[in-house]
Amino acid sequence: MSAGDIAARFHHAWPTISRHLKVLESSGLIIHEKKGRARIYRVNKQKLERVNEWLSWFDRKPARK
């Protein structure tokens, strides 16, 4: 999805969207490739799966003593 397509889904100013995309990219959760002047972003599914595994830890019920 292009940066413009992503931005169109939210009610924030472009600089805010751009900053968030940079944070997500620096964490490895998204990857971009350039096609002409556009940047096309996609989710890094391997990284997202690791996050999902980590978050599932919070769903586990603690063992009773």
Backbone as a chain_set.jsonl record, in Angstrom:
{"seq": "MSAGDIAARFHHAWPTISRHLKVLESSGLIIHEKKGRARIYRVNKQKLERVNEWLSWFDRKPARK", "coords": {"N": [[0.853, -1.157, 0.0], [0.544, 2.216, -0.748], [2.139, 5.118, 0.747], [0.453, 7.311, 0.655], [-2.058, 6.047, 0.357], [-2.226, 4.767, 2.815], [-2.211, 6.987, 4.538], [-4.637, 8.145, 3.832], [-6.495, 6.671, 5.18], [-6.586, 7.555, 7.753], [-7.226, 10.216, 10.116], [-5.229, 12.236, 10.388], [-2.524, 14.604, 10.235], [-0.2, 14.759, 7.485], [2.611, 14.791, 8.324], [2.443, 13.457, 10.787], [1.577, 10.882, 10.081], [3.753, 10.128, 8.507], [5.819, 10.108, 10.427], [4.944, 8.006, 12.063], [5.047, 5.868, 10.252], [7.815, 5.753, 9.862], [8.671, 4.971, 12.426], [7.464, 2.442, 12.645], [8.776, 1.202, 10.554], [11.47, 1.352, 11.376], [11.365, -0.358, 13.511], [11.063, -2.692, 12.238], [8.603, -3.739, 11.628], [7.223, -2.983, 9.368], [7.994, -2.868, 5.874], [9.469, -1.156, 3.138], [9.39, -0.47, -0.371], [10.649, 1.216, -3.199], [8.791, 2.468, -5.87], [9.081, 4.038, -8.626], [8.343, 7.297, -7.856], [6.927, 6.729, -5.627], [6.523, 5.196, -2.401], [6.06, 1.95, -1.469], [4.495, 0.238, 1.006], [4.636, -2.647, 3.078], [3.521, -5.18, 5.352], [5.737, -6.751, 7.576], [5.489, -9.907, 7.94], [6.762, -11.915, 9.423], [7.961, -10.568, 11.595], [5.655, -9.476, 12.717], [4.336, -11.758, 13.544], [5.982, -12.565, 15.636], [5.472, -10.503, 17.435], [2.774, -11.004, 17.898], [2.938, -13.506, 19.154], [4.257, -12.745, 21.491], [2.336, -10.986, 22.59], [0.294, -12.801, 23.115], [1.045, -13.951, 25.425], [0.0, -12.37, 27.426], [-2.609, -13.127, 27.466], [-2.692, -15.52, 28.713], [-3.663, -17.346, 31.556], [-2.649, -16.952, 34.905], [-0.964, -19.523, 36.739], [-2.573, -21.242, 39.356], [-1.898, -21.396, 42.824]], "CA": [[0.0, 0.0, 0.0], [1.368, 3.42, -0.801], [2.05, 5.985, 1.919], [-0.758, 8.106, 0.48], [-3.214, 5.189, 0.652], [-2.246, 4.579, 4.269], [-2.587, 8.268, 5.141], [-6.05, 8.412, 3.553], [-7.317, 5.91, 6.116], [-6.527, 8.165, 9.072], [-7.554, 11.639, 10.197], [-4.064, 12.908, 10.954], [-1.718, 15.346, 9.258], [0.816, 13.951, 6.812], [3.822, 14.571, 9.133], [2.157, 12.454, 11.816], [1.583, 9.581, 9.395], [5.13, 9.879, 8.1], [6.579, 9.733, 11.637], [4.523, 6.667, 12.486], [5.599, 4.903, 9.296], [9.248, 5.631, 10.155], [8.812, 4.182, 13.652], [7.127, 1.054, 12.307], [9.839, 0.675, 9.698], [12.695, 1.181, 12.166], [11.172, -1.523, 14.368], [11.027, -3.868, 11.381], [7.243, -4.239, 11.449], [6.855, -2.77, 7.98], [9.092, -2.776, 4.91], [9.028, -0.391, 1.976], [10.169, -0.512, -1.602], [10.319, 2.368, -4.04], [8.31, 2.237, -7.232], [9.056, 5.4, -9.145], [8.429, 8.264, -6.75], [6.111, 6.24, -4.511], [7.001, 4.148, -1.497], [5.027, 0.948, -1.234], [4.734, -0.389, 2.311], [3.973, -3.92, 3.365], [3.755, -5.678, 6.702], [6.709, -7.819, 7.717], [4.682, -10.908, 8.637], [7.581, -12.639, 10.397], [8.064, -9.732, 12.8], [4.334, -9.339, 13.309], [4.051, -13.023, 14.222], [6.7, -12.523, 16.911], [4.715, -9.608, 18.309], [1.559, -11.725, 18.249], [3.323, -14.515, 20.148], [4.548, -12.042, 22.738], [1.082, -10.486, 23.136], [-0.528, -13.919, 23.59], [1.467, -14.222, 26.795], [-0.893, -11.634, 28.306], [-3.899, -13.822, 27.514], [-2.569, -16.726, 29.534], [-4.07, -17.181, 32.954], [-1.585, -17.391, 35.804], [-1.201, -20.794, 37.436], [-2.995, -21.069, 40.748], [-1.075, -22.125, 43.805]], "C": [[0.908, 1.231, 0.0], [1.181, 4.244, 0.472], [0.787, 6.838, 1.84], [-2.024, 7.321, 0.784], [-3.35, 4.96, 2.152], [-2.749, 5.849, 4.94], [-4.076, 8.555, 4.959], [-6.982, 7.692, 4.526], [-7.404, 6.538, 7.503], [-6.828, 9.656, 8.998], [-6.431, 12.391, 10.908], [-3.337, 13.651, 9.841], [-0.635, 14.433, 8.693], [2.08, 13.751, 7.659], [3.633, 13.522, 10.23], [2.206, 11.056, 11.225], [3.012, 9.198, 9.039], [5.987, 9.437, 9.295], [6.224, 8.321, 12.085], [5.072, 5.598, 11.544], [7.088, 4.689, 9.549], [9.487, 4.785, 11.4], [8.531, 2.713, 13.366], [8.221, 0.42, 11.459], [11.122, 0.437, 10.498], [12.586, -0.013, 13.114], [11.119, -2.819, 13.557], [9.637, -4.415, 11.131], [6.696, -4.0, 10.052], [8.123, -2.612, 7.146], [8.587, -1.927, 3.752], [9.94, -0.667, 0.788], [9.735, 0.686, -2.44], [9.886, 1.891, -5.409], [8.123, 3.614, -7.837], [9.26, 6.361, -8.0], [7.686, 7.802, -5.51], [6.871, 5.223, -3.666], [5.828, 3.218, -1.241], [5.39, 0.199, 0.037], [4.009, -1.716, 2.38], [4.367, -4.367, 4.764], [4.804, -6.783, 6.643], [6.044, -8.892, 8.578], [5.483, -11.694, 9.67], [7.694, -11.857, 11.698], [6.713, -9.62, 13.498], [3.939, -10.616, 14.05], [4.768, -13.067, 15.574], [5.974, -11.632, 17.914], [3.448, -10.315, 18.793], [1.841, -12.789, 19.309], [3.556, -13.863, 21.506], [3.249, -11.553, 23.386], [0.21, -11.613, 23.688], [-0.162, -14.306, 25.015], [0.52, -13.544, 27.786], [-2.271, -12.275, 28.419], [-3.872, -15.046, 28.407], [-2.975, -16.417, 30.979], [-2.935, -17.684, 33.844], [-1.967, -18.702, 36.493], [-1.59, -20.514, 38.882], [-2.133, -21.914, 41.652], [-1.937, -22.928, 44.736]], "O": [[1.928, 1.256, 0.688], [0.19, 4.086, 1.185], [0.126, 7.061, 2.854], [-2.956, 7.847, 1.391], [-4.456, 4.96, 2.691], [-3.615, 5.792, 5.813], [-4.706, 9.145, 5.838], [-8.142, 8.077, 4.67], [-8.203, 6.106, 8.334], [-6.698, 10.276, 7.942], [-6.657, 13.088, 11.897], [-3.517, 13.36, 8.659], [-0.213, 13.469, 9.332], [2.587, 12.63, 7.713], [4.565, 12.787, 10.557], [2.808, 10.151, 11.803], [3.424, 8.058, 9.254], [6.783, 8.505, 9.183], [7.102, 7.537, 12.444], [5.513, 4.54, 11.994], [7.572, 3.561, 9.46], [10.408, 3.968, 11.426], [9.281, 1.839, 13.801], [8.55, -0.755, 11.627], [11.786, -0.581, 10.308], [13.597, -0.612, 13.48], [11.128, -3.912, 14.123], [9.494, -5.453, 10.486], [5.81, -4.722, 9.597], [9.186, -2.266, 7.663], [7.403, -1.974, 3.42], [11.101, -1.045, 0.94], [8.58, 1.109, -2.383], [10.52, 1.034, -6.024], [7.118, 4.279, -7.585], [10.236, 6.257, -7.256], [7.802, 8.42, -4.452], [7.737, 4.497, -4.155], [4.745, 3.651, -0.847], [6.461, -0.401, 0.133], [2.924, -1.889, 1.824], [5.412, -3.979, 5.287], [4.762, -7.645, 5.765], [6.039, -8.793, 9.805], [4.932, -12.101, 10.693], [7.539, -12.422, 12.78], [6.637, -9.663, 14.726], [3.272, -10.548, 15.083], [4.207, -13.559, 16.553], [5.873, -11.966, 19.095], [3.096, -10.228, 19.969], [1.068, -12.95, 20.253], [3.109, -14.366, 22.536], [3.076, -11.687, 24.597], [-0.539, -11.396, 24.64], [-0.961, -14.915, 25.727], [0.264, -14.08, 28.864], [-3.014, -11.996, 29.36], [-4.921, -15.55, 28.811], [-2.658, -15.361, 31.526], [-2.333, -18.721, 33.564], [-3.136, -18.95, 36.788], [-1.004, -19.656, 39.543], [-1.697, -23.005, 41.286], [-1.421, -23.604, 45.626]]}, "num_chains": 1, "name": "protein.A"}
